[in-house]
């Protein structure tokens, strides 16, 4: 489906109730979010405990939702312009980027109490955890750097210059490398987390402004959201090349991959959500739909294959839950 179609159709449906029609998803529940209806951003799930942490960027807080009890546990305030959020269950900690203060903050998963903090580069955004070295990596979009922080002490271990404005970062456990989307260069930078040096770069032709990332570690594939041209690029990490480029909604943002179902979900700033299936290195379209304004963030529970979208609905802010079908 072309980007032009997405743009025209979005104009028609803006303001309608959220709908997953066209996606291989079935709504199975919703949880009221008793908060001001402002912009949501990244989410992170403690799968075993069923605790979902949502960056409520517009209100400068993180919302903790108990998916089992189907209610808000608490909101954690004083996180101005919060973007990234990452739960590390082994530490019972949640990390968040307070973008308005250029700061990475850790708080207790059980109480919400602030524990440690670290200064980052300008405009900290997405986060990744390296379990081999107990580090949290913060992508500092405007600064074009990665800030590497000791997950326990909050001490900064390194600042890695990426050579251009950056998108997101993931840890690749198979190769023991960090992979960073470098928007300013249209490539993926491969970083050795031992030396903090860039050891390789993979160009992303056909993918303008790579931003969102999701790793299929076993298949050695990276799914990349191309922010400026509305594409999903599938990068073969073995071949160091782009294997496929597919259309998605304008301004793709958050991407998740379900390894058991071999499914990719792409949530775009424009409110479009696209679903794909990965088959032997081929990325095949399963469906797409205009989910609603602000539907640029998605969380996945890999155990039951449910997806979660915090959205403004006619009934107010809701966390919508969908089962795969």
LOSETI-644736 format. One record per atom (N, C-alpha, C): residue in three letters; x, z, y. Coordinates in steps of 0.02 Angstrom, whole numbers, padded with zeros to 5 digits, always signed. Example, Ala and Ser with C-alpha at 12.3 -4.5 7.8 and 13.67 -1.06 7.14 Angstrom:
<sites>
ALA+00660+00390-00284 ALA+00615+00390-00225 ALA+00660+00390-00165 SER+00642+00354-00112 SER+00684+00357-00053 SER+00645+00394+00002 
</sites>
This chain:
<sites>
UNK+00042+00000-00059 UNK+00000+00000+00000 UNK+00044+00000+00062 UNK+00027-00042+00110 UNK+00070-00049+00168 UNK+00060+00007+00217 UNK+00112+00018+00258 UNK+00107+00069+00310 UNK+00052+00053+00359 UNK+00042-00012+00374 UNK-00010-00031+00421 UNK-00078-00007+00397 UNK-00092-00013+00332 UNK-00156+00010+00306 UNK-00163+00085+00316 UNK-00110+00122+00301 UNK-00113+00194+00310 UNK-00131+00211+00382 UNK-00100+00178+00430 UNK-00111+00194+00500 UNK-00183+00180+00520 UNK-00209+00122+00501 UNK-00277+00104+00519 UNK-00327+00151+00486 UNK-00318+00164+00422 UNK-00366+00206+00387 UNK-00365+00277+00411 UNK-00305+00302+00430 UNK-00300+00370+00455 UNK-00340+00379+00519 UNK-00341+00328+00562 UNK-00380+00333+00623 UNK-00454+00342+00607 UNK-00478+00310+00554 UNK-00548+00314+00536 UNK-00566+00383+00510 UNK-00521+00414+00470 UNK-00541+00475+00435 UNK-00518+00539+00467 UNK-00477+00536+00521 UNK-00456+00598+00554 UNK-00518+00638+00574 UNK-00517+00702+00559 UNK-00573+00746+00576 UNK-00621+00757+00519 UNK-00616+00716+00466 UNK-00660+00726+00409 UNK-00635+00785+00367 UNK-00678+00809+00322 UNK-00658+00863+00277 UNK-00601+00840+00232 UNK-00554+00885+00215 UNK-00500+00866+00170 UNK-00527+00839+00104 UNK-00494+00788+00078 UNK-00517+00757+00017 UNK-00458+00734-00024 UNK-00462+00744-00090 UNK-00409+00720-00135 UNK-00430+00656-00171 UNK-00487+00626-00149 UNK-00509+00565-00180 UNK-00453+00513-00176 UNK-00439+00482-00232 UNK-00384+00434-00235 UNK-00321+00463-00264 UNK-00319+00530-00272 UNK-00262+00563-00302 UNK-00281+00588-00372 UNK-00232+00593-00417 UNK-00246+00620-00484 UNK-00249+00696-00482 UNK-00292+00723-00437 UNK-00298+00794-00426 UNK-00372+00813-00423 UNK-00387+00874-00446 UNK-00455+00901-00443 UNK-00452+00970-00411 UNK-00490+00979-00357 UNK-00489+01044-00324 UNK-00520+01097-00369 UNK-00484+01153-00378 UNK-00508+01206-00422 UNK-00515+01272-00386 UNK-00500+01274-00322 UNK-00508+01336-00286 UNK-00484+01332-00215 UNK-00499+01384-00177 UNK-00474+01390-00109 UNK-00469+01464-00092 UNK-00421+01480-00049 UNK-00409+01548-00028 UNK-00412+01549+00049 UNK-00457+01587+00078 UNK-00459+01590+00152 UNK-00394+01618+00180 UNK-00370+01585+00232 UNK-00311+01609+00267 UNK-00335+01635+00335 UNK-00343+01700+00338 UNK-00371+01732+00399 UNK-00317+01736+00453 UNK-00297+01678+00477 UNK-00245+01674+00528 UNK-00267+01623+00580 UNK-00232+01622+00636 UNK-00246+01572+00687 UNK-00232+01503+00659 UNK-00274+01454+00675 UNK-00265+01387+00646 UNK-00210+01348+00680 UNK-00147+01366+00666 UNK-00091+01330+00693 UNK-00051+01299+00637 UNK+00002+01265+00654 UNK+00038+01223+00607 UNK+00072+01263+00552 UNK+00063+01241+00490 UNK+00099+01268+00432 UNK+00160+01224+00418 UNK+00210+01253+00384 UNK+00268+01212+00365 UNK+00286+01227+00292 UNK+00348+01237+00277 UNK+00369+01242+00207 UNK+00336+01301+00171 UNK+00335+01295+00104 UNK+00308+01347+00061 UNK+00358+01361+00005 UNK+00355+01421-00023 UNK+00398+01438-00080 UNK+00361+01486-00126 UNK+00364+01473-00191 UNK+00324+01509-00240 UNK+00369+01549-00288 UNK+00354+01614-00294 UNK+00381+01655-00348 UNK+00333+01645-00406 UNK+00353+01602-00453 UNK+00307+01580-00505 UNK+00284+01637-00549 UNK+00329+01680-00571 UNK+00312+01733-00618 UNK+00264+01783-00587 UNK+00272+01798-00524 UNK+00229+01847-00491 UNK+00168+01816-00457 UNK+00167+01750-00451 UNK+00111+01718-00419 UNK+00107+01731-00345 UNK+00164+01741-00312 UNK+00166+01754-00240 UNK+00191+01691-00205 UNK+00150+01667-00159 UNK+00166+01607-00121 UNK+00179+01626-00049 UNK+00236+01602-00023 UNK+00256+01617+00046 UNK+00250+01553+00086 UNK+00212+01557+00141 UNK+00197+01498+00182 UNK+00225+01510+00252 UNK+00265+01463+00277 UNK+00289+01465+00346 UNK+00232+01445+00392 UNK+00209+01492+00432 UNK+00156+01478+00482 UNK+00191+01468+00549 UNK+00216+01408+00557 UNK+00262+01393+00611 UNK+00232+01406+00680 UNK+00170+01384+00690 UNK+00140+01391+00756 UNK+00130+01462+00779 UNK+00126+01509+00731 UNK+00116+01579+00748 UNK+00180+01621+00737 UNK+00234+01589+00716 UNK+00297+01625+00708 UNK+00294+01680+00656 UNK+00265+01663+00598 UNK+00258+01713+00545 UNK+00260+01680+00477 UNK+00272+01720+00426 UNK+00266+01697+00357 UNK+00207+01733+00326 UNK+00165+01695+00292 UNK+00106+01722+00258 UNK+00121+01729+00184 UNK+00111+01789+00158 UNK+00120+01802+00086 UNK+00052+01803+00053 UNK+00042+01758+00004 UNK-00023+01751-00030 UNK-00013+01768-00104 UNK-00056+01812-00130 UNK-00059+01827-00201 UNK-00107+01777-00233 UNK-00079+01730-00270 UNK-00121+01678-00301 UNK-00164+01706-00358 UNK-00141+01760-00390 UNK-00180+01790-00444 UNK-00240+01829-00417 UNK-00228+01869-00364 UNK-00282+01907-00333 UNK-00322+01865-00283 UNK-00294+01806-00266 UNK-00326+01758-00221 UNK-00339+01789-00152 UNK-00287+01817-00123 UNK-00294+01847-00057 UNK-00225+01850-00022 UNK-00227+01858+00043 UNK-00166+01870+00082 UNK-00143+01941+00070 UNK-00079+01948+00054 UNK-00049+02014+00046 UNK-00029+02042+00113 UNK+00007+02001+00153 UNK+00031+02022+00218 UNK+00054+01961+00257 UNK+00064+01970+00321 UNK+00099+01921+00362 UNK+00162+01955+00389 UNK+00216+01918+00391 UNK+00280+01943+00415 UNK+00292+01911+00483 UNK+00291+01950+00538 UNK+00295+01922+00605 UNK+00367+01915+00630 UNK+00373+01899+00694 UNK+00437+01894+00729 UNK+00484+01844+00697 UNK+00456+01785+00681 UNK+00496+01730+00654 UNK+00480+01668+00696 UNK+00503+01667+00759 UNK+00482+01614+00805 UNK+00497+01544+00779 UNK+00445+01501+00780 UNK+00451+01431+00760 UNK+00477+01424+00689 UNK+00455+01468+00644 UNK+00481+01469+00576 UNK+00467+01402+00541 UNK+00518+01376+00508 UNK+00512+01313+00471 UNK+00522+01325+00396 UNK+00584+01337+00376 UNK+00599+01345+00306 UNK+00582+01414+00280 UNK+00562+01416+00217 UNK+00550+01480+00183 UNK+00570+01471+00110 UNK+00603+01522+00082 UNK+00631+01516+00014 UNK+00631+01585-00018 UNK+00595+01592-00074 UNK+00595+01655-00111 UNK+00648+01651-00165 UNK+00687+01705-00172 UNK+00737+01711-00225 UNK+00718+01771-00267 UNK+00680+01761-00321 UNK+00652+01817-00359 UNK+00704+01865-00385 UNK+00764+01840-00402 UNK+00816+01885-00428 UNK+00837+01938-00379 UNK+00828+01924-00316 UNK+00845+01973-00264 UNK+00783+02009-00237 UNK+00724+01986-00258 UNK+00661+02010-00227 UNK+00664+02001-00151 UNK+00692+01944-00132 UNK+00699+01929-00061 UNK+00669+01861-00044 UNK+00648+01856+00019 UNK+00624+01793+00046 UNK+00667+01777+00108 UNK+00689+01715+00112 UNK+00730+01693+00168 UNK+00690+01645+00210 UNK+00698+01649+00276 UNK+00660+01606+00321 UNK+00704+01586+00379 UNK+00694+01525+00404 UNK+00730+01502+00463 UNK+00687+01514+00524 UNK+00709+01560+00567 UNK+00677+01571+00632 UNK+00707+01520+00680 UNK+00678+01461+00680 UNK+00707+01404+00715 UNK+00712+01418+00790 UNK+00664+01455+00817 UNK+00665+01469+00888 UNK+00722+01513+00910 UNK+00754+01548+00862 UNK+00812+01590+00878 UNK+00876+01566+00843 UNK+00873+01509+00809 UNK+00931+01484+00772 UNK+00959+01538+00727 UNK+00915+01562+00682 UNK+00931+01620+00641 UNK+00902+01613+00571 UNK+00939+01636+00522 UNK+00914+01643+00454 UNK+00901+01717+00441 UNK+00840+01733+00418 UNK+00820+01802+00409 UNK+00798+01812+00337 UNK+00819+01868+00307 UNK+00797+01888+00240 UNK+00753+01950+00245 UNK+00697+01950+00208 UNK+00655+02009+00206 UNK+00635+02025+00135 UNK+00614+02086+00124 UNK+00597+02111+00058 UNK+00532+02079+00034 UNK+00534+02053-00027 UNK+00475+02019-00055 UNK+00417+02067-00066 UNK+00432+02131-00078 UNK+00380+02179-00094 UNK+00350+02213-00032 UNK+00391+02222+00020 UNK+00367+02260+00078 UNK+00364+02219+00142 UNK+00399+02163+00145 UNK+00403+02125+00206 UNK+00454+02151+00255 UNK+00491+02204+00237 UNK+00540+02234+00282 UNK+00599+02186+00292 UNK+00623+02182+00354 UNK+00681+02141+00368 UNK+00743+02174+00339 UNK+00787+02133+00308 UNK+00846+02160+00274 UNK+00911+02138+00308 UNK+00923+02073+00312 UNK+00984+02048+00343 UNK+00967+01985+00382 UNK+01012+01965+00427 UNK+01003+01903+00464 UNK+01071+01872+00478 UNK+01070+01808+00494 UNK+01132+01772+00509 UNK+01117+01718+00561 UNK+01164+01706+00605 UNK+01158+01652+00653 UNK+01172+01585+00618 UNK+01136+01534+00638 UNK+01144+01467+00610 UNK+01163+01419+00667 UNK+01167+01354+00649 UNK+01173+01303+00700 UNK+01105+01290+00732 UNK+01103+01242+00777 UNK+01042+01226+00814 UNK+00989+01196+00769 UNK+00929+01222+00773 UNK+00869+01197+00739 UNK+00876+01203+00663 UNK+00882+01265+00637 UNK+00881+01274+00564 UNK+00813+01255+00536 UNK+00814+01221+00479 UNK+00752+01193+00451 UNK+00746+01213+00377 UNK+00761+01167+00331 UNK+00752+01180+00261 UNK+00807+01224+00231 UNK+00792+01253+00172 UNK+00837+01300+00139 UNK+00845+01282+00066 UNK+00902+01301+00038 UNK+00914+01295-00034 UNK+00956+01354-00057 UNK+00947+01372-00121 UNK+00984+01427-00150 UNK+01032+01402-00203 UNK+01095+01424-00200 UNK+01145+01409-00250 UNK+01155+01471-00293 UNK+01125+01472-00353 UNK+01129+01533-00395 UNK+01198+01546-00423 UNK+01240+01495-00429 UNK+01307+01505-00456 UNK+01350+01546-00409 UNK+01336+01542-00344 UNK+01377+01576-00295 UNK+01337+01624-00252 UNK+01274+01633-00268 UNK+01230+01679-00232 UNK+01231+01665-00157 UNK+01218+01601-00141 UNK+01220+01578-00071 UNK+01154+01546-00052 UNK+01135+01554+00010 UNK+01080+01517+00040 UNK+01109+01467+00090 UNK+01088+01404+00083 UNK+01110+01351+00129 UNK+01053+01334+00176 UNK+01069+01332+00240 UNK+01021+01314+00292 UNK+01041+01248+00323 UNK+00995+01199+00324 UNK+01009+01136+00358 UNK+00991+01145+00432 UNK+01040+01133+00475 UNK+01030+01140+00547 UNK+01024+01070+00576 UNK+00961+01049+00584 UNK+00946+00979+00596 UNK+00983+00950+00657 UNK+00973+00981+00715 UNK+01003+00954+00776 UNK+01079+00962+00777 UNK+01103+01017+00749 UNK+01175+01029+00748 UNK+01212+00983+00700 UNK+01177+00957+00650 UNK+01209+00915+00600 UNK+01256+00955+00555 UNK+01235+01017+00539 UNK+01278+01060+00498 UNK+01237+01095+00444 UNK+01273+01123+00397 UNK+01246+01169+00347 UNK+01278+01237+00359 UNK+01237+01289+00365 UNK+01262+01357+00368 UNK+01255+01388+00299 UNK+01311+01412+00272 UNK+01312+01441+00205 UNK+01315+01517+00212 UNK+01265+01552+00184 UNK+01258+01624+00195 UNK+01259+01661+00129 UNK+01295+01716+00125 UNK+01293+01760+00067 UNK+01223+01788+00061 UNK+01191+01776+00004 UNK+01121+01796-00004 UNK+01111+01871-00004 UNK+01162+01909-00022 UNK+01156+01982-00024 UNK+01172+02015+00043 UNK+01227+01994+00074 UNK+01250+02028+00134 UNK+01228+01996+00199 UNK+01209+01932+00196 UNK+01192+01896+00256 UNK+01252+01871+00295 UNK+01313+01879+00268 UNK+01373+01855+00302 UNK+01378+01779+00295 UNK+01400+01747+00349 UNK+01410+01674+00348 UNK+01476+01659+00312 UNK+01472+01618+00260 UNK+01532+01601+00222 UNK+01565+01537+00247 UNK+01523+01491+00273 UNK+01551+01427+00295 UNK+01500+01391+00339 UNK+01526+01346+00380 UNK+01486+01298+00417 UNK+01513+01229+00399 UNK+01469+01187+00371 UNK+01490+01122+00346 UNK+01465+01068+00394 UNK+01511+01029+00422 UNK+01493+00974+00466 UNK+01473+00914+00424 UNK+01412+00887+00438 UNK+01385+00834+00396 UNK+01393+00764+00426 UNK+01415+00759+00489 UNK+01428+00694+00519 UNK+01366+00661+00548 UNK+01313+00698+00557 UNK+01252+00670+00586 UNK+01195+00719+00577 UNK+01140+00706+00611 UNK+01081+00749+00605 UNK+01059+00753+00532 UNK+01039+00814+00511 UNK+01025+00824+00440 UNK+00951+00837+00427 UNK+00930+00821+00365 UNK+00863+00837+00341 UNK+00866+00898+00296 UNK+00851+00889+00233 UNK+00849+00946+00186 UNK+00909+00947+00140 UNK+00913+01002+00101 UNK+00968+01013+00056 UNK+00941+01040-00010 UNK+00971+01020-00066 UNK+00953+01047-00131 UNK+01017+01061-00170 UNK+01011+01107-00218 UNK+01067+01121-00264 UNK+01056+01082-00328 UNK+01108+01046-00348 UNK+01106+01007-00410 UNK+01144+01047-00464 UNK+01108+01080-00510 UNK+01142+01123-00559 UNK+01182+01084-00611 UNK+01163+01022-00623 UNK+01199+00982-00673 UNK+01269+00966-00650 UNK+01274+00944-00587 UNK+01339+00925-00560 UNK+01373+00983-00523 UNK+01337+01038-00514 UNK+01362+01094-00473 UNK+01382+01069-00404 UNK+01336+01036-00371 UNK+01347+01009-00304 UNK+01285+01024-00261 UNK+01296+01026-00196 UNK+01242+01026-00148 UNK+01231+00955-00124 UNK+01169+00935-00117 UNK+01153+00868-00094 UNK+01113+00874-00030 UNK+01136+00840+00022 UNK+01107+00846+00089 UNK+01084+00777+00113 UNK+01022+00774+00139 UNK+00998+00713+00171 UNK+01026+00711+00242 UNK+01068+00662+00256 UNK+01097+00656+00323 UNK+01059+00601+00360 UNK+01012+00623+00401 UNK+00967+00577+00436 UNK+01006+00532+00484 UNK+01056+00561+00516 UNK+01093+00523+00566 UNK+01138+00468+00538 UNK+01147+00468+00471 UNK+01190+00417+00439 UNK+01151+00376+00387 UNK+01088+00394+00373 UNK+01050+00361+00320 UNK+01088+00363+00254 UNK+01107+00424+00235 UNK+01139+00432+00170 UNK+01128+00502+00143 UNK+01148+00511+00080 UNK+01149+00577+00049 UNK+01222+00598+00044 UNK+01237+00658+00068 UNK+01305+00684+00064 UNK+01309+00732+00005 UNK+01359+00724-00036 UNK+01372+00767-00094 UNK+01427+00816-00075 UNK+01410+00881-00078 UNK+01456+00932-00054 UNK+01479+00975-00112 UNK+01545+00986-00116 UNK+01573+01032-00165 UNK+01564+01103-00137 UNK+01523+01145-00170 UNK+01510+01212-00142 UNK+01569+01260-00150 UNK+01621+01239-00185 UNK+01680+01280-00190 UNK+01726+01271-00130 UNK+01736+01209-00110 UNK+01780+01193-00054 UNK+01742+01181+00011 UNK+01676+01171+00006 UNK+01632+01154+00062 UNK+01651+01086+00092 UNK+01681+01044+00052 UNK+01699+00977+00074 UNK+01650+00925+00049 UNK+01639+00872+00087 UNK+01598+00816+00066 UNK+01640+00773+00019 UNK+01618+00766-00043 UNK+01658+00730-00093 UNK+01631+00660-00108 UNK+01571+00646-00083 UNK+01542+00579-00094 UNK+01484+00570-00045 UNK+01468+00507-00034 UNK+01408+00490+00005 UNK+01373+00432-00031 UNK+01307+00436-00034 UNK+01267+00383-00064 UNK+01223+00354-00009 UNK+01233+00291+00005 UNK+01193+00258+00057 UNK+01121+00249+00032 UNK+01073+00248+00080 UNK+01002+00242+00062 UNK+00972+00181+00097 UNK+00994+00120+00080 UNK+00964+00061+00112 UNK+00889+00057+00097 UNK+00851+00038+00148 UNK+00778+00036+00142 UNK+00745+00102+00157 UNK+00785+00153+00169 UNK+00759+00220+00183 UNK+00787+00242+00251 UNK+00745+00240+00302 UNK+00766+00256+00370 UNK+00752+00329+00385 UNK+00805+00366+00402 UNK+00799+00437+00420 UNK+00779+00479+00360 UNK+00820+00482+00308 UNK+00804+00522+00249 UNK+00797+00596+00267 UNK+00743+00626+00244 UNK+00728+00695+00265 UNK+00712+00740+00206 UNK+00652+00732+00177 UNK+00631+00774+00121 UNK+00667+00754+00056 UNK+00679+00805+00013 UNK+00714+00793-00050 UNK+00679+00830-00107 UNK+00679+00799-00166 UNK+00659+00832-00228 UNK+00702+00804-00284 UNK+00731+00849-00324 UNK+00778+00829-00375 UNK+00747+00829-00444 UNK+00757+00775-00482 UNK+00743+00773-00553 UNK+00810+00780-00588 UNK+00829+00843-00603 UNK+00898+00857-00625 UNK+00914+00824-00691 UNK+00867+00826-00739 UNK+00880+00798-00805 UNK+00888+00722-00801 UNK+00844+00690-00763 UNK+00844+00617-00758 UNK+00898+00592-00710 UNK+00930+00638-00673 UNK+00982+00621-00624 UNK+00954+00576-00570 UNK+00896+00595-00545 UNK+00863+00557-00491 UNK+00850+00604-00432 UNK+00855+00577-00372 UNK+00835+00613-00312 UNK+00779+00573-00278 UNK+00725+00607-00262 UNK+00670+00576-00226 UNK+00677+00595-00153 UNK+00677+00544-00110 UNK+00695+00553-00040 UNK+00638+00527+00005 UNK+00614+00569+00050 UNK+00564+00548+00098 UNK+00598+00516+00158 UNK+00577+00456+00175 UNK+00607+00418+00229 UNK+00563+00424+00291 UNK+00583+00469+00335 UNK+00539+00492+00389 UNK+00519+00437+00437 UNK+00565+00392+00453 UNK+00552+00343+00506 UNK+00517+00280+00483 UNK+00518+00265+00419 UNK+00485+00203+00397 UNK+00434+00213+00341 UNK+00412+00276+00329 UNK+00356+00288+00283 UNK+00369+00265+00212 UNK+00426+00285+00184 UNK+00444+00264+00116 UNK+00464+00324+00075 UNK+00460+00316+00009 UNK+00491+00361-00039 UNK+00545+00322-00075 UNK+00607+00345-00068 UNK+00663+00312-00103 UNK+00681+00352-00165 UNK+00690+00318-00221 UNK+00714+00349-00282 UNK+00788+00331-00290 UNK+00830+00382-00287 UNK+00902+00371-00289 UNK+00929+00391-00357 UNK+00962+00344-00390 UNK+00995+00356-00454 UNK+01063+00388-00440 UNK+01070+00451-00457 UNK+01132+00487-00441 UNK+01190+00463-00484 UNK+01176+00439-00544 UNK+01229+00413-00587 UNK+01257+00347-00559 UNK+01210+00303-00541 UNK+01231+00237-00516 UNK+01249+00239-00443 UNK+01234+00295-00409 UNK+01248+00302-00337 UNK+01215+00247-00297 UNK+01151+00234-00312 UNK+01115+00181-00278 UNK+01041+00196-00277 UNK+01005+00161-00233 UNK+00933+00167-00228 UNK+00901+00124-00283 UNK+00862+00157-00326 UNK+00832+00121-00382 UNK+00764+00092-00365 UNK+00728+00123-00317 UNK+00661+00100-00299 UNK+00644+00126-00229 UNK+00601+00089-00195 UNK+00574+00110-00130 UNK+00499+00097-00132 UNK+00459+00149-00119 UNK+00387+00144-00121 UNK+00357+00164-00054 UNK+00299+00136-00038 UNK+00263+00155+00023 UNK+00229+00222+00014 UNK+00232+00263+00067 UNK+00193+00325+00071 UNK+00163+00328+00141 UNK+00129+00383+00156 UNK+00100+00391+00222 UNK+00154+00397+00276 UNK+00138+00380+00338 UNK+00186+00385+00392 UNK+00214+00455+00399 UNK+00280+00458+00409 UNK+00318+00520+00421 UNK+00313+00568+00361 UNK+00338+00548+00304 UNK+00339+00593+00246 UNK+00383+00654+00260 UNK+00361+00711+00233 UNK+00395+00774+00248 UNK+00414+00809+00183 UNK+00368+00849+00155 UNK+00385+00890+00097 UNK+00371+00851+00032 UNK+00418+00856-00014 UNK+00412+00823-00079 UNK+00423+00875-00134 UNK+00381+00872-00186 UNK+00392+00915-00245 UNK+00391+00872-00307 UNK+00427+00895-00358 UNK+00431+00860-00422 UNK+00411+00907-00478 UNK+00365+00884-00521 UNK+00344+00921-00579 UNK+00381+00892-00639 UNK+00433+00927-00664 UNK+00474+00897-00717 UNK+00438+00888-00783 UNK+00390+00932-00800 UNK+00355+00925-00863 UNK+00307+00866-00863 UNK+00275+00854-00806 UNK+00227+00799-00800 UNK+00259+00736-00772 UNK+00322+00741-00751 UNK+00358+00684-00721 UNK+00321+00657-00660 UNK+00293+00702-00621 UNK+00255+00682-00562 UNK+00290+00701-00497 UNK+00283+00658-00448 UNK+00309+00671-00381 UNK+00249+00671-00333 UNK+00247+00723-00290 UNK+00197+00726-00237 UNK+00233+00724-00170 UNK+00209+00680-00126 UNK+00238+00672-00060 UNK+00185+00687-00007 UNK+00198+00738+00034 UNK+00152+00756+00088 UNK+00181+00733+00154 UNK+00141+00697+00194 UNK+00166+00667+00256 UNK+00135+00700+00317 UNK+00173+00697+00372 UNK+00149+00724+00436 UNK+00083+00693+00456 UNK+00071+00631+00436 UNK+00010+00595+00455 UNK-00051+00620+00417 UNK-00042+00666+00370 UNK-00098+00692+00331 UNK-00109+00658+00264 UNK-00069+00607+00251 UNK-00074+00571+00187 UNK-00033+00606+00133 UNK-00061+00608+00073 UNK-00026+00633+00014 UNK-00024+00578-00037 UNK+00035+00567-00066 UNK+00044+00514-00116 UNK+00070+00546-00181 UNK+00050+00517-00237 UNK+00071+00541-00302 UNK+00102+00484-00341 UNK+00157+00500-00376 UNK+00193+00450-00416 UNK+00210+00480-00484 UNK+00223+00436-00531 UNK+00249+00456-00596 UNK+00317+00425-00607 UNK+00363+00465-00633 UNK+00430+00441-00647 UNK+00433+00423-00720 UNK+00450+00359-00735 UNK+00455+00336-00804 UNK+00521+00299-00812 UNK+00567+00331-00848 UNK+00631+00300-00865 UNK+00664+00270-00803 UNK+00664+00307-00749 UNK+00696+00284-00688 UNK+00652+00242-00643 UNK+00591+00227-00664 UNK+00545+00188-00624 UNK+00493+00235-00592 UNK+00480+00225-00528 UNK+00433+00266-00492 UNK+00368+00226-00483 UNK+00315+00248-00517 UNK+00252+00211-00517 UNK+00198+00249-00479 UNK+00160+00213-00439 UNK+00107+00243-00398 UNK+00050+00267-00442 UNK+00028+00330-00431 UNK-00031+00356-00464 UNK-00091+00360-00418 UNK-00079+00367-00353 UNK-00135+00371-00306 UNK-00113+00398-00239 UNK-00158+00396-00190 UNK-00144+00421-00124 UNK-00210+00437-00090 UNK-00208+00481-00040 UNK-00269+00500-00005 UNK-00250+00532+00061 UNK-00295+00526+00110 UNK-00288+00564+00172 UNK-00316+00633+00158 UNK-00273+00683+00152 UNK-00293+00751+00135 UNK-00321+00788+00195 UNK-00293+00775+00254 UNK-00316+00808+00314 UNK-00258+00819+00362 UNK-00275+00831+00424 UNK-00223+00843+00474 UNK-00182+00904+00454 UNK-00117+00898+00461 UNK-00072+00952+00443 UNK-00055+00956+00370 UNK-00076+00906+00331 UNK-00064+00908+00258 UNK+00006+00881+00242 UNK+00056+00906+00277 UNK+00124+00881+00267 UNK+00165+00929+00224 UNK+00133+00979+00196 UNK+00169+01027+00155 UNK+00132+01039+00090 UNK+00169+01042+00035 UNK+00139+01052-00030 UNK+00184+01098-00070 UNK+00154+01142-00109 UNK+00190+01185-00157 UNK+00165+01170-00227 UNK+00209+01179-00276 UNK+00193+01164-00346 UNK+00207+01224-00389 UNK+00160+01239-00435 UNK+00171+01288-00487 UNK+00188+01248-00550 UNK+00251+01248-00573 UNK+00270+01207-00630 UNK+00242+01232-00696 UNK+00214+01293-00698 UNK+00187+01319-00760 UNK+00117+01292-00774 UNK+00074+01291-00723 UNK+00006+01265-00734 UNK-00005+01198-00700 UNK+00046+01172-00666 UNK+00046+01106-00634 UNK-00004+01103-00576 UNK-00021+01161-00547 UNK-00065+01161-00489 UNK-00024+01150-00425 UNK-00057+01118-00376 UNK-00026+01107-00311 UNK-00068+01143-00258 UNK-00033+01161-00203 UNK-00064+01201-00151 UNK-00051+01170-00082 UNK-00105+01165-00043 UNK-00102+01136+00024 UNK-00136+01183+00074 UNK-00099+01212+00121 UNK-00132+01251+00174 UNK-00158+01203+00228 UNK-00223+01206+00240 UNK-00255+01157+00284 UNK-00307+01190+00328 UNK-00321+01159+00385 UNK-00378+01178+00426 UNK-00439+01140+00402 UNK-00489+01176+00377 UNK-00551+01145+00353 UNK-00609+01165+00398 UNK-00668+01139+00382 UNK-00727+01157+00420 UNK-00742+01231+00417 UNK-00719+01264+00364 UNK-00729+01336+00355 UNK-00671+01377+00384 UNK-00624+01344+00417 UNK-00566+01378+00444 UNK-00505+01364+00402 UNK-00449+01396+00418 UNK-00388+01385+00378 UNK-00398+01408+00306 UNK-00379+01363+00259 UNK-00387+01378+00189 UNK-00325+01354+00151 UNK-00309+01390+00098 UNK-00259+01366+00051 UNK-00297+01332-00006 UNK-00292+01266-00010 UNK-00329+01229-00061 UNK-00286+01221-00123 UNK-00316+01233-00181 UNK-00281+01230-00245 UNK-00309+01172-00286 UNK-00264+01132-00314 UNK-00283+01074-00353 UNK-00250+01076-00422 UNK-00287+01055-00472 UNK-00260+01046-00540 UNK-00245+00972-00550 UNK-00193+00958-00589 UNK-00177+00889-00605 UNK-00228+00861-00654 UNK-00242+00798-00647 UNK-00288+00766-00694 UNK-00262+00697-00712 
</sites>
